Amino acid sequence: MPQISVDYSPSLAGAFDRRELGLAINRLVVKTIDASPGACKTVFREARDFVVGDGDGEGGDAQVYVEFQIFPGRTPAAKAALSDAVLALLAERIAPAPGTRLFTAVNIADIDRDSYRSATAEG
């Protein structure tokens, strides 16, 4: 069931293969928090506006932010292991351009089972 969102700066649009990264993240989810492969859904969103601090860093800085929405029940240690593994994966797959900084972050949040709903439509 994990709903996974990857927000990234426009300057990174050609710097990594989104499909390959999504598949790698999904494999980590299956391995680390015991989710089923078919339940992992990853979406990539280009975040057009990105500002760091007071804006003194002129251009070039970039960010990748990965957020997981999962059902409760995973231990804090399992969530931390997934966060660490995703950060390592991002470092392996996405390099900052020379003279720039790349900020990466991961957040894992529990979904409220009582209010979450989903549906699948087939055509």
Phi and psi restraints in degrees (value plus and minus 20) as a CYANA .aco file:
   2 PRO   PHI     -71.3   -31.3
   2 PRO   PSI     108.8   148.8
   3 GLN   PHI    -118.5   -78.5
   3 GLN   PSI     100.9   140.9
   4 ILE   PHI    -141.1  -101.1
   4 ILE   PSI     108.0   148.0
   5 SER   PHI    -139.0   -99.0
   5 SER   PSI     114.5   154.5
   6 VAL   PHI    -142.5  -102.5
   6 VAL   PSI      88.4   128.4
   7 ASP   PHI    -116.7   -76.7
   7 ASP   PSI     115.5   155.5
   8 TYR   PHI    -162.9  -122.9
   8 TYR   PSI     132.8   172.8
   9 SER   PHI     -90.2   -50.2
   9 SER   PSI     126.0   166.0
  10 PRO   PHI     -76.3   -36.3
  10 PRO   PSI     -51.7   -11.7
  11 SER   PHI     -84.7   -44.7
  11 SER   PSI     -34.4     5.6
  12 LEU   PHI    -116.7   -76.7
  12 LEU   PSI     -19.8    20.2
  13 ALA   PHI     -72.4   -32.4
  13 ALA   PSI     -59.4   -19.4
  14 GLY   PHI    -121.6   -81.6
  14 GLY   PSI     -12.9    27.1
  15 ALA   PHI    -108.6   -68.6
  15 ALA   PSI     -31.2     8.8
  16 PHE   PHI    -173.9  -133.9
  16 PHE   PSI     138.3   178.3
  17 ASP   PHI    -109.5   -69.5
  17 ASP   PSI      87.6   127.6
  18 ARG   PHI     -80.8   -40.8
  18 ARG   PSI     -63.7   -23.7
  19 ARG   PHI     -81.7   -41.7
  19 ARG   PSI     -66.8   -26.8
  20 GLU   PHI     -83.8   -43.8
  20 GLU   PSI     -61.8   -21.8
  21 LEU   PHI     -84.3   -44.3
  21 LEU   PSI     -62.3   -22.3
  22 GLY   PHI     -80.2   -40.2
  22 GLY   PSI     -63.5   -23.5
  23 LEU   PHI     -84.2   -44.2
  23 LEU   PSI     -60.3   -20.3
  24 ALA   PHI     -85.4   -45.4
  24 ALA   PSI     -61.3   -21.3
  25 ILE   PHI     -82.7   -42.7
  25 ILE   PSI     -65.2   -25.2
  26 ASN   PHI     -78.8   -38.8
  26 ASN   PSI     -61.2   -21.2
  27 ARG   PHI     -83.3   -43.3
  27 ARG   PSI     -59.0   -19.0
  28 LEU   PHI     -83.9   -43.9
  28 LEU   PSI     -59.8   -19.8
  29 VAL   PHI     -81.2   -41.2
  29 VAL   PSI     -66.2   -26.2
  30 VAL   PHI     -81.0   -41.0
  30 VAL   PSI     -65.5   -25.5
  31 LYS   PHI     -90.2   -50.2
  31 LYS   PSI     -59.6   -19.6
  32 THR   PHI    -109.7   -69.7
  32 THR   PSI     -60.8   -20.8
  33 ILE   PHI    -138.6   -98.6
  33 ILE   PSI      -5.0    35.0
  34 ASP   PHI      39.7    79.7
  34 ASP   PSI      21.8    61.8
  35 ALA   PHI    -107.3   -67.3
  35 ALA   PSI     137.6   177.6
  36 SER   PHI    -102.1   -62.1
  36 SER   PSI     123.9   163.9
  37 PRO   PHI     -76.2   -36.2
  37 PRO   PSI     -62.4   -22.4
  38 GLY   PHI     -89.9   -49.9
  38 GLY   PSI     -32.6     7.4
  39 ALA   PHI    -106.9   -66.9
  39 ALA   PSI     -36.0     4.0
  40 CYS   PHI     -98.9   -58.9
  40 CYS   PSI     103.4   143.4
  41 LYS   PHI    -147.1  -107.1
  41 LYS   PSI      96.2   136.2
  42 THR   PHI    -137.7   -97.7
  42 THR   PSI     110.1   150.1
  43 VAL   PHI    -141.0  -101.0
  43 VAL   PSI     121.6   161.6
  44 PHE   PHI    -130.5   -90.5
  44 PHE   PSI     115.6   155.6
  45 ARG   PHI    -152.5  -112.5
  45 ARG   PSI     105.6   145.6
  46 GLU   PHI     -99.2   -59.2
  46 GLU   PSI     102.3   142.3
  47 ALA   PHI    -114.8   -74.8
  47 ALA   PSI      82.5   122.5
  48 ARG   PHI     -83.7   -43.7
  48 ARG   PSI     -57.1   -17.1
  49 ASP   PHI    -126.7   -86.7
  49 ASP   PSI     111.5   151.5
  50 PHE   PHI    -166.6  -126.6
  50 PHE   PSI     100.9   140.9
  51 VAL   PHI    -149.7  -109.7
  51 VAL   PSI     114.4   154.4
  52 VAL   PHI    -132.0   -92.0
  52 VAL   PSI     107.9   147.9
  53 GLY   PHI      33.0    73.0
  53 GLY   PSI    -147.8  -107.8
  54 ASP   PHI    -110.1   -70.1
  54 ASP   PSI     -13.1    26.9
  55 GLY   PHI      62.0   102.0
  55 GLY   PSI     -11.1    28.9
  56 ASP   PHI     -86.0   -46.0
  56 ASP   PSI     -48.6    -8.6
  57 GLY   PHI     -93.1   -53.1
  57 GLY   PSI      77.5   117.5
  58 GLU   PHI     -89.5   -49.5
  58 GLU   PSI      91.4   131.4
  59 GLY   PHI      31.9    71.9
  59 GLY   PSI     145.3   185.3
  60 GLY   PHI      69.6   109.6
  60 GLY   PSI     -52.8   -12.8
  61 ASP   PHI     -84.6   -44.6
  61 ASP   PSI     129.5   169.5
  62 ALA   PHI    -162.3  -122.3
  62 ALA   PSI     142.6   182.6
  63 GLN   PHI    -161.1  -121.1
  63 GLN   PSI     125.6   165.6
  64 VAL   PHI    -147.2  -107.2
  64 VAL   PSI     102.3   142.3
  65 TYR   PHI    -142.5  -102.5
  65 TYR   PSI     100.8   140.8
  66 VAL   PHI    -131.3   -91.3
  66 VAL   PSI     106.3   146.3
  67 GLU   PHI    -143.0  -103.0
  67 GLU   PSI     112.9   152.9
  68 PHE   PHI    -131.3   -91.3
  68 PHE   PSI     112.6   152.6
  69 GLN   PHI    -133.1   -93.1
  69 GLN   PSI      96.0   136.0
  70 ILE   PHI    -152.0  -112.0
  70 ILE   PSI     139.5   179.5
  71 PHE   PHI     -90.2   -50.2
  71 PHE   PSI     127.5   167.5
  72 PRO   PHI     -83.4   -43.4
  72 PRO   PSI     142.5   182.5
  73 GLY   PHI     103.2   143.2
  73 GLY   PSI     -35.7     4.3
  74 ARG   PHI    -102.0   -62.0
  74 ARG   PSI     123.4   163.4
  75 THR   PHI     -92.6   -52.6
  75 THR   PSI     137.0   177.0
  76 PRO   PHI     -77.0   -37.0
  76 PRO   PSI     -56.2   -16.2
  77 ALA   PHI     -84.7   -44.7
  77 ALA   PSI     -60.1   -20.1
  78 ALA   PHI     -86.9   -46.9
  78 ALA   PSI     -60.6   -20.6
  79 LYS   PHI     -85.2   -45.2
  79 LYS   PSI     -62.7   -22.7
  80 ALA   PHI     -83.4   -43.4
  80 ALA   PSI     -59.9   -19.9
  81 ALA   PHI     -83.5   -43.5
  81 ALA   PSI     -59.9   -19.9
  82 LEU   PHI     -86.1   -46.1
  82 LEU   PSI     -64.8   -24.8
  83 SER   PHI     -77.9   -37.9
  83 SER   PSI     -67.2   -27.2
  84 ASP   PHI     -82.4   -42.4
  84 ASP   PSI     -62.2   -22.2
  85 ALA   PHI     -85.3   -45.3
  85 ALA   PSI     -59.1   -19.1
  86 VAL   PHI     -88.9   -48.9
  86 VAL   PSI     -62.0   -22.0
  87 LEU   PHI     -79.0   -39.0
  87 LEU   PSI     -62.1   -22.1
  88 ALA   PHI     -84.2   -44.2
  88 ALA   PSI     -59.9   -19.9
  89 LEU   PHI     -83.2   -43.2
  89 LEU   PSI     -64.1   -24.1
  90 LEU   PHI     -81.8   -41.8
  90 LEU   PSI     -62.7   -22.7
  91 ALA   PHI     -83.5   -43.5
  91 ALA   PSI     -52.9   -12.9
  92 GLU   PHI     -94.5   -54.5
  92 GLU   PSI     -55.9   -15.9
  93 ARG   PHI    -118.5   -78.5
  93 ARG   PSI     -42.9    -2.9
  94 ILE   PHI    -149.8  -109.8
  94 ILE   PSI      99.1   139.1
  95 ALA   PHI    -129.3   -89.3
  95 ALA   PSI     122.9   162.9
  96 PRO   PHI     -90.2   -50.2
  96 PRO   PSI     128.6   168.6
  97 ALA   PHI     -86.8   -46.8
  97 ALA   PSI     132.1   172.1
  98 PRO   PHI     -72.7   -32.7
  98 PRO   PSI     114.7   154.7
  99 GLY   PHI      59.0    99.0
  99 GLY   PSI     -12.1    27.9
 100 THR   PHI    -141.4  -101.4
 100 THR   PSI     151.4   191.4
 101 ARG   PHI    -136.9   -96.9
 101 ARG   PSI     123.3   163.3
 102 LEU   PHI    -137.4   -97.4
 102 LEU   PSI      97.2   137.2
 103 PHE   PHI    -116.2   -76.2
 103 PHE   PSI     109.7   149.7
 104 THR   PHI    -146.0  -106.0
 104 THR   PSI     125.7   165.7
 105 ALA   PHI    -172.6  -132.6
 105 ALA   PSI     132.5   172.5
 106 VAL   PHI    -154.6  -114.6
 106 VAL   PSI     117.6   157.6
 107 ASN   PHI    -152.6  -112.6
 107 ASN   PSI     116.2   156.2
 108 ILE   PHI    -141.0  -101.0
 108 ILE   PSI     100.9   140.9
 109 ALA   PHI    -143.4  -103.4
 109 ALA   PSI     124.7   164.7
 110 ASP   PHI    -103.1   -63.1
 110 ASP   PSI     118.9   158.9
 111 ILE   PHI    -109.5   -69.5
 111 ILE   PSI     125.6   165.6
 112 ASP   PHI     -96.1   -56.1
 112 ASP   PSI      88.1   128.1
 113 ARG   PHI     -77.4   -37.4
 113 ARG   PSI     -53.1   -13.1
 114 ASP   PHI     -91.7   -51.7
 114 ASP   PSI     -45.7    -5.7
 115 SER   PHI    -130.6   -90.6
 115 SER   PSI     -35.4     4.6
 116 TYR   PHI     -92.6   -52.6
 116 TYR   PSI     115.0   155.0
 117 ARG   PHI    -157.1  -117.1
 117 ARG   PSI     130.9   170.9
 118 SER   PHI    -166.0  -126.0
 118 SER   PSI     142.8   182.8
 119 ALA   PHI    -167.2  -127.2
 119 ALA   PSI     133.6   173.6
 120 THR   PHI    -145.2  -105.2
 120 THR   PSI     109.1   149.1
 121 ALA   PHI    -133.0   -93.0
 121 ALA   PSI     118.6   158.6
 122 GLU   PHI    -135.6   -95.6
 122 GLU   PSI     122.8   162.8
